[in-house]
C-alpha cells in the first residue's frame, strides 16, 4: 500500500535562495575564487550568457572584454606542454575511474589544458561560428556590424593574431599555427570552425571598404576613425598571408590577387624563398634553400606560384588598361572631330 505523501514536507529547493549570476563583474569574482576544475569549467560554460549590466561603481565591460578573456584562458589548449611548470614534476590528481575501475590520474598541466580546451570550445560555439553576412548587408559596402565593431576591432584583432600566431614546432624545425593541431592531424569539428573563422576573417580584411561619409554630420571624426580602421586591417594582412599559406588556403588571396599590397607580396616572397632543394629529389649536389623565385616554383612552392600569377596579372592588367584608355581617347578625339567638322 502506497504511503500517503507528507503534506508538511518542504522541497529542498524551497529552503535556499536560487538566483542567476548577476553580471560579468560577479562572474569574474567567482572565476578568481574558483580552484577546482569542475567549478572553472562550469563558469566557462555559462560565461557567454552573463549580462554586462552593472551596478553603481562597478567597472564597465562589453563583449570584446569577454572574447579577450576567453582567448587568454584558451591559449595552449592544443598542447599541454605549453601549460607546464617546473614545479609540476611528479604531481598528479585523481579525477575518477575508468570503465575497469582503474584510477585516472592527471598532471597539473593536463588539468590546465582541460580548462583551456573548455574555453576554446566555448569560443567555437559563440564566436568562431559567426559567419559573414555579405559584403553589402546594409547597402553601403560594409560587413556585419559584429565583424566591424568587435571581431576586427583595434582591441580584439591583435589578440586573435597573437592566439593564432606562427611559431616553431616542438618537433623538428617546422612552423605551426599556435592553438591549432599539428599539420596532418585529423581536426575535430570545433577546430574546423576555428579555421572557417580565420578564412572569414581573411575575406573581411581584404573585403572591407570605408563607408561613404560625405553627408555625415561628424564627417571629420568618422574619417579619422575609418582611417585608423584601415591601418589596423592592413597591418594584419601579412600575418593572415602566413596563416593562409600554412592552411593551404591561398585561393582566398587569388581572388584578391591584384589588391595585395607590398607588405603581403614581401611576405609571400619571404615564405617562397624558405623552400628547399633536396639532392634526393632534385638535380643538386647538396641540400640547400632555393635562390630565386623560379627555383621556388620548380619545387612547387605555392607562395612562389602565386607571386608569378600576381606578376602576370598585374602586367596584363596594366596593358589592358592602357589599351582601353587609348581606345577611349580615340573615341573622344573622333567625337570632337565630328563636332568641329559637322560630319
DAMOFEN-V571054 format. One record per residue. N is the residue number from 1. SS is DSSP state (H for helix, E for strand, L for the rest). OMEGA is omega as a letter, one per 40 degrees, with the letter a starting at -180 (999 if undefined). D_FIRST is the distance of its C-alpha to the first C-alpha in whole Angstrom. Layout:
n:N ss:SS omega:OMEGA d_first:D_FIRST
n:N ss:SS omega:OMEGA d_first:D_FIRST
//
This chain:
n:1 ss:L omega:a d_first:0
n:2 ss:L omega:i d_first:4
n:3 ss:L omega:i d_first:6
n:4 ss:L omega:a d_first:9
n:5 ss:L omega:i d_first:12
n:6 ss:L omega:a d_first:15
n:7 ss:L omega:a d_first:18
n:8 ss:L omega:a d_first:20
n:9 ss:L omega:a d_first:20
n:10 ss:L omega:i d_first:23
n:11 ss:L omega:a d_first:24
n:12 ss:H omega:a d_first:26
n:13 ss:H omega:i d_first:28
n:14 ss:H omega:a d_first:29
n:15 ss:H omega:a d_first:30
n:16 ss:L omega:i d_first:33
n:17 ss:L omega:i d_first:36
n:18 ss:L omega:a d_first:36
n:19 ss:L omega:i d_first:39
n:20 ss:L omega:i d_first:42
n:21 ss:L omega:a d_first:45
n:22 ss:L omega:a d_first:47
n:23 ss:L omega:a d_first:50
n:24 ss:H omega:i d_first:52
n:25 ss:H omega:i d_first:54
n:26 ss:H omega:i d_first:50
n:27 ss:H omega:i d_first:49
n:28 ss:H omega:i d_first:53
n:29 ss:H omega:i d_first:52
n:30 ss:H omega:i d_first:49
n:31 ss:H omega:a d_first:50
n:32 ss:H omega:a d_first:53
n:33 ss:H omega:a d_first:50
n:34 ss:L omega:i d_first:48
n:35 ss:L omega:a d_first:49
n:36 ss:L omega:a d_first:46
n:37 ss:H omega:a d_first:46
n:38 ss:H omega:i d_first:43
n:39 ss:H omega:i d_first:43
n:40 ss:H omega:a d_first:47
n:41 ss:H omega:i d_first:45
n:42 ss:H omega:i d_first:43
n:43 ss:H omega:i d_first:46
n:44 ss:H omega:a d_first:48
n:45 ss:H omega:a d_first:45
n:46 ss:H omega:a d_first:45
n:47 ss:H omega:a d_first:48
n:48 ss:H omega:i d_first:50
n:49 ss:H omega:a d_first:47
n:50 ss:L omega:a d_first:49
n:51 ss:L omega:i d_first:51
n:52 ss:L omega:i d_first:54
n:53 ss:L omega:a d_first:54
n:54 ss:L omega:i d_first:56
n:55 ss:L omega:a d_first:56
n:56 ss:L omega:i d_first:59
n:57 ss:L omega:i d_first:61
n:58 ss:L omega:i d_first:59
n:59 ss:L omega:i d_first:61
n:60 ss:L omega:i d_first:61
n:61 ss:L omega:i d_first:59
n:62 ss:L omega:a d_first:59
n:63 ss:H omega:i d_first:58
n:64 ss:H omega:i d_first:61
n:65 ss:H omega:a d_first:60
n:66 ss:H omega:i d_first:57
n:67 ss:H omega:a d_first:58
n:68 ss:H omega:i d_first:61
n:69 ss:H omega:a d_first:58
n:70 ss:H omega:i d_first:56
n:71 ss:H omega:a d_first:59
n:72 ss:H omega:a d_first:60
n:73 ss:H omega:a d_first:57
n:74 ss:H omega:a d_first:57
n:75 ss:L omega:a d_first:60
n:76 ss:L omega:a d_first:60
n:77 ss:L omega:a d_first:57
n:78 ss:L omega:a d_first:58
n:79 ss:L omega:a d_first:60
n:80 ss:H omega:i d_first:58
n:81 ss:H omega:a d_first:62
n:82 ss:H omega:a d_first:63
n:83 ss:H omega:a d_first:60
n:84 ss:L omega:i d_first:61
n:85 ss:L omega:a d_first:62
n:86 ss:H omega:a d_first:65
n:87 ss:H omega:i d_first:62
n:88 ss:H omega:a d_first:59
n:89 ss:L omega:i d_first:61
n:90 ss:L omega:a d_first:58
n:91 ss:L omega:i d_first:55
n:92 ss:E omega:i d_first:52
n:93 ss:E omega:i d_first:49
n:94 ss:E omega:a d_first:45
n:95 ss:E omega:i d_first:43
n:96 ss:E omega:a d_first:41
n:97 ss:E omega:i d_first:40
n:98 ss:L omega:a d_first:41
n:99 ss:L omega:a d_first:39
n:100 ss:L omega:i d_first:41
n:101 ss:L omega:i d_first:39
n:102 ss:L omega:a d_first:43
n:103 ss:E omega:i d_first:44
n:104 ss:E omega:i d_first:45
n:105 ss:E omega:i d_first:48
n:106 ss:E omega:i d_first:50
n:107 ss:E omega:i d_first:53
n:108 ss:H omega:a d_first:54
n:109 ss:H omega:i d_first:56
n:110 ss:H omega:i d_first:53
n:111 ss:H omega:i d_first:51
n:112 ss:H omega:i d_first:54
n:113 ss:H omega:i d_first:54
n:114 ss:H omega:i d_first:50
n:115 ss:H omega:i d_first:51
n:116 ss:H omega:i d_first:54
n:117 ss:H omega:i d_first:52
n:118 ss:H omega:i d_first:49
n:119 ss:H omega:i d_first:52
n:120 ss:H omega:i d_first:54
n:121 ss:H omega:i d_first:51
n:122 ss:H omega:i d_first:51
n:123 ss:H omega:i d_first:54
n:124 ss:H omega:a d_first:54
n:125 ss:H omega:a d_first:51
n:126 ss:H omega:i d_first:53
n:127 ss:H omega:a d_first:56
n:128 ss:H omega:a d_first:58
n:129 ss:L omega:i d_first:56
n:130 ss:L omega:a d_first:58
n:131 ss:L omega:i d_first:60
n:132 ss:L omega:a d_first:64
n:133 ss:L omega:a d_first:64
n:134 ss:L omega:a d_first:67
n:135 ss:L omega:a d_first:71
n:136 ss:L omega:a d_first:71
n:137 ss:L omega:a d_first:68
n:138 ss:L omega:i d_first:70
n:139 ss:L omega:a d_first:73
n:140 ss:L omega:i d_first:75
n:141 ss:L omega:a d_first:75
n:142 ss:L omega:a d_first:72
n:143 ss:L omega:i d_first:69
n:144 ss:L omega:a d_first:65
n:145 ss:H omega:a d_first:65
n:146 ss:H omega:i d_first:63
n:147 ss:H omega:a d_first:65
n:148 ss:H omega:a d_first:68
n:149 ss:H omega:a d_first:67
n:150 ss:H omega:a d_first:64
n:151 ss:H omega:a d_first:64
n:152 ss:L omega:i d_first:68
n:153 ss:L omega:i d_first:69
n:154 ss:L omega:i d_first:71
n:155 ss:L omega:a d_first:68
n:156 ss:L omega:a d_first:66
n:157 ss:H omega:i d_first:68
n:158 ss:H omega:i d_first:70
n:159 ss:H omega:i d_first:66
n:160 ss:H omega:i d_first:66
n:161 ss:H omega:i d_first:69
n:162 ss:H omega:a d_first:68
n:163 ss:H omega:a d_first:65
n:164 ss:L omega:a d_first:66
n:165 ss:L omega:i d_first:69
n:166 ss:E omega:i d_first:71
n:167 ss:E omega:i d_first:72
n:168 ss:E omega:i d_first:73
n:169 ss:L omega:i d_first:70
n:170 ss:L omega:a d_first:69
n:171 ss:L omega:a d_first:70
n:172 ss:L omega:a d_first:74
n:173 ss:L omega:a d_first:76
n:174 ss:L omega:i d_first:74
n:175 ss:E omega:i d_first:73
n:176 ss:E omega:i d_first:69
n:177 ss:E omega:a d_first:68
n:178 ss:L omega:i d_first:66
n:179 ss:L omega:i d_first:62
n:180 ss:L omega:a d_first:62
n:181 ss:L omega:i d_first:61
n:182 ss:L omega:i d_first:64
n:183 ss:L omega:a d_first:66
n:184 ss:L omega:i d_first:65
n:185 ss:L omega:i d_first:62
n:186 ss:L omega:a d_first:59
n:187 ss:L omega:i d_first:58
n:188 ss:L omega:a d_first:54
n:189 ss:H omega:a d_first:54
n:190 ss:H omega:a d_first:54
n:191 ss:H omega:i d_first:57
n:192 ss:H omega:i d_first:58
n:193 ss:H omega:i d_first:57
n:194 ss:H omega:i d_first:59
n:195 ss:H omega:i d_first:62
n:196 ss:H omega:i d_first:62
n:197 ss:H omega:i d_first:62
n:198 ss:H omega:i d_first:65
n:199 ss:H omega:i d_first:67
n:200 ss:H omega:i d_first:66
n:201 ss:H omega:i d_first:67
n:202 ss:H omega:i d_first:71
n:203 ss:H omega:i d_first:71
n:204 ss:H omega:a d_first:70
n:205 ss:H omega:a d_first:73
n:206 ss:H omega:a d_first:76
n:207 ss:H omega:a d_first:75
n:208 ss:L omega:i d_first:74
n:209 ss:L omega:i d_first:77
n:210 ss:L omega:i d_first:78
n:211 ss:L omega:i d_first:78
n:212 ss:L omega:a d_first:80
n:213 ss:L omega:a d_first:81
n:214 ss:L omega:a d_first:84
n:215 ss:L omega:a d_first:83
n:216 ss:L omega:i d_first:81
n:217 ss:L omega:i d_first:81
n:218 ss:L omega:a d_first:81
n:219 ss:H omega:a d_first:82
n:220 ss:H omega:i d_first:84
n:221 ss:H omega:i d_first:81
n:222 ss:H omega:i d_first:79
n:223 ss:H omega:i d_first:82
n:224 ss:H omega:i d_first:81
n:225 ss:H omega:a d_first:78
n:226 ss:H omega:i d_first:78
n:227 ss:H omega:i d_first:81
n:228 ss:H omega:i d_first:79
n:229 ss:H omega:i d_first:76
n:230 ss:H omega:i d_first:78
n:231 ss:H omega:a d_first:80
n:232 ss:H omega:a d_first:76
n:233 ss:H omega:i d_first:75
n:234 ss:H omega:a d_first:79
n:235 ss:H omega:a d_first:78
n:236 ss:H omega:a d_first:75
n:237 ss:H omega:i d_first:76
n:238 ss:H omega:i d_first:78
n:239 ss:H omega:a d_first:75
n:240 ss:H omega:i d_first:73
n:241 ss:H omega:i d_first:76
n:242 ss:H omega:a d_first:75
n:243 ss:H omega:a d_first:71
n:244 ss:H omega:i d_first:72
n:245 ss:H omega:a d_first:74
n:246 ss:H omega:i d_first:72
n:247 ss:L omega:a d_first:69
n:248 ss:L omega:a d_first:72
n:249 ss:L omega:a d_first:71
n:250 ss:L omega:i d_first:75
n:251 ss:H omega:i d_first:75
n:252 ss:H omega:i d_first:73
n:253 ss:H omega:i d_first:77
n:254 ss:H omega:i d_first:79
n:255 ss:L omega:a d_first:78
n:256 ss:L omega:a d_first:79
n:257 ss:H omega:a d_first:82
n:258 ss:H omega:i d_first:85
n:259 ss:H omega:a d_first:83
n:260 ss:L omega:a d_first:83
n:261 ss:L omega:a d_first:85
n:262 ss:H omega:a d_first:87
n:263 ss:H omega:i d_first:84
n:264 ss:H omega:i d_first:82
n:265 ss:H omega:i d_first:85
n:266 ss:H omega:i d_first:86
n:267 ss:H omega:i d_first:82
n:268 ss:H omega:i d_first:82
n:269 ss:H omega:i d_first:86
n:270 ss:H omega:a d_first:85
n:271 ss:H omega:a d_first:82
n:272 ss:H omega:a d_first:84
n:273 ss:L omega:i d_first:86
n:274 ss:L omega:i d_first:84
n:275 ss:L omega:a d_first:84
n:276 ss:E omega:i d_first:85
n:277 ss:E omega:a d_first:87
n:278 ss:L omega:i d_first:87
n:279 ss:L omega:i d_first:89
n:280 ss:L omega:a d_first:87
n:281 ss:L omega:a d_first:86
n:282 ss:L omega:a d_first:89
n:283 ss:L omega:i d_first:93
n:284 ss:L omega:a d_first:94
n:285 ss:L omega:a d_first:95
n:286 ss:L omega:i d_first:92
n:287 ss:L omega:i d_first:89
n:288 ss:E omega:i d_first:89
n:289 ss:E omega:i d_first:88
n:290 ss:L omega:a d_first:89
n:291 ss:L omega:a d_first:93
n:292 ss:L omega:i d_first:92
n:293 ss:H omega:i d_first:90
n:294 ss:H omega:i d_first:92
n:295 ss:H omega:i d_first:91
n:296 ss:H omega:i d_first:87
n:297 ss:H omega:a d_first:87
n:298 ss:H omega:i d_first:88
n:299 ss:L omega:i d_first:85
n:300 ss:L omega:i d_first:83
n:301 ss:L omega:a d_first:82
n:302 ss:H omega:i d_first:80
n:303 ss:H omega:a d_first:81
n:304 ss:H omega:i d_first:85
n:305 ss:H omega:i d_first:85
n:306 ss:H omega:i d_first:83
n:307 ss:H omega:i d_first:86
n:308 ss:H omega:i d_first:88
n:309 ss:H omega:i d_first:87
n:310 ss:H omega:i d_first:87
n:311 ss:H omega:a d_first:91
n:312 ss:H omega:a d_first:91
n:313 ss:H omega:i d_first:89
n:314 ss:H omega:i d_first:91
n:315 ss:H omega:a d_first:94
n:316 ss:H omega:i d_first:94
n:317 ss:H omega:i d_first:92
n:318 ss:H omega:a d_first:95
n:319 ss:H omega:a d_first:97
n:320 ss:H omega:i d_first:96
n:321 ss:H omega:i d_first:96
n:322 ss:H omega:i d_first:99
n:323 ss:H omega:a d_first:100
n:324 ss:H omega:i d_first:98
n:325 ss:H omega:i d_first:100
n:326 ss:H omega:i d_first:103
n:327 ss:H omega:i d_first:102
n:328 ss:H omega:i d_first:101
n:329 ss:H omega:i d_first:105
n:330 ss:H omega:i d_first:107
n:331 ss:H omega:i d_first:105
n:332 ss:H omega:i d_first:106
n:333 ss:H omega:i d_first:109
n:334 ss:H omega:a d_first:110
n:335 ss:H omega:i d_first:108
n:336 ss:H omega:i d_first:111
n:337 ss:H omega:i d_first:114
n:338 ss:H omega:a d_first:113
n:339 ss:H omega:a d_first:113
n:340 ss:H omega:a d_first:116
n:341 ss:H omega:a d_first:118
n:342 ss:L omega:i d_first:116
n:343 ss:L omega:999 d_first:115
//
